[in-house]
């Protein structure tokens, strides 16, 4: 009787051990099969492919496609400037695609030796020592404070609304400005390389003026001067150009 019980225990132990071995072998095969060898990155502007790869593929399982796809399933990021969401998709067991969703930046203001970037709603979303190309600088306005996560502290509501409208129209008409200058009298000037577009102060005509800009800038490529657009309306379509040498 005791021998039968002993054999039964041994048999159960062998079954358990066999099950564990099979499980461990299966896990090993799956892990080995899903070792990342190829990485594709898209949506990144502020960081290189290598930098994004280093951010994502960290930790003991940082080279496993299954683990990464679960960890970064449209994951909100923290403490990574300019990036809102990272997503990892498995293309094949050893190949992943990292999709970067960057924060929608509308412009920046130079403040205390730093670049304060704000979004299309006027909230300051990033503070960086690095200047990012393709984002317009807002100048001509003074600030006594700037707080990350809060709305731009522009005392003049008209100026604030003009900033928001201009940055949205730049995006709408696929225009890449270097700088937007707000004059003390309320006039606005946008800088595109060597071309300045003087828009005046009438916010009601901004859409019409920005709609014309892509065509006008294309004709002035290689030149230097100021586009006088202050009086441009739906009915008054004449625009002059003052050449600078």
Phi, psi and omega in degrees: 000313180296323179296320180295318178296321179295317178295322180296317179296317179298317180298315178298320179297318179297321179296317179296314180297320178297318178298318179296318180297317179296318179298313181296321178295317178298316178298316179300315181296318179296314181297317180295318181295328183261022173287125185288127176242334181231136181228129173247138180234133177222154178089359183270128176242318184276339183234151178283168177302317182295321180293318178296318180300317180294326179292319188276314189270071181241162176087176183301327181252024184293349178249018180253122186294323179296314180297315182294321180294327177283321182291321184248053175272091183049051184274129173292135182263155175231141176064022172244105183303140174077346182255130180264310184221143172241138179226136179241124177241142178273120176272313170220168183308328181253012182227129179236157173239123177261120178256125183256126175251104183275158178293141181282098182269134181259328182184181177215159178233133178280120184216119178051054177062024177224160177258116181260110183266138179236156182267187185285354175259000177091008180271136177286115187251340181213148172235124185217154174272354184255131177275132182258126179291149177090357178247124184287145176270137176262124181230167178096350179248143180253147181226136177263354175199162179206120185239128179298131179092351179251166183286152180305128183278063179268116183292323180279110183296324178298318179295318179299313181295326177294319177301311182297317182292316181298315182294325178290322180289326176300317179291318182299319183259016173055047180252133180251098182268152176272321187203148172238122182250129178256116179282158182298332181278357179102353178290153181236138177229131178251135181256127175236087184063239181271002180254131175249134178250108180274114188261347185080200185242358184279104181292337182293340183255005185299318182300316181296317181293317181291331178294327181278337189302314182304318180292319181292317181295325179297324180285337184259013181302130180090354181258171181225130180162197184236128173276120179268101184243012185302323186260009181288127176222186177297326183266328181257105188255359182285134178230133179255160179229121178264113182284139175242145181245000000 
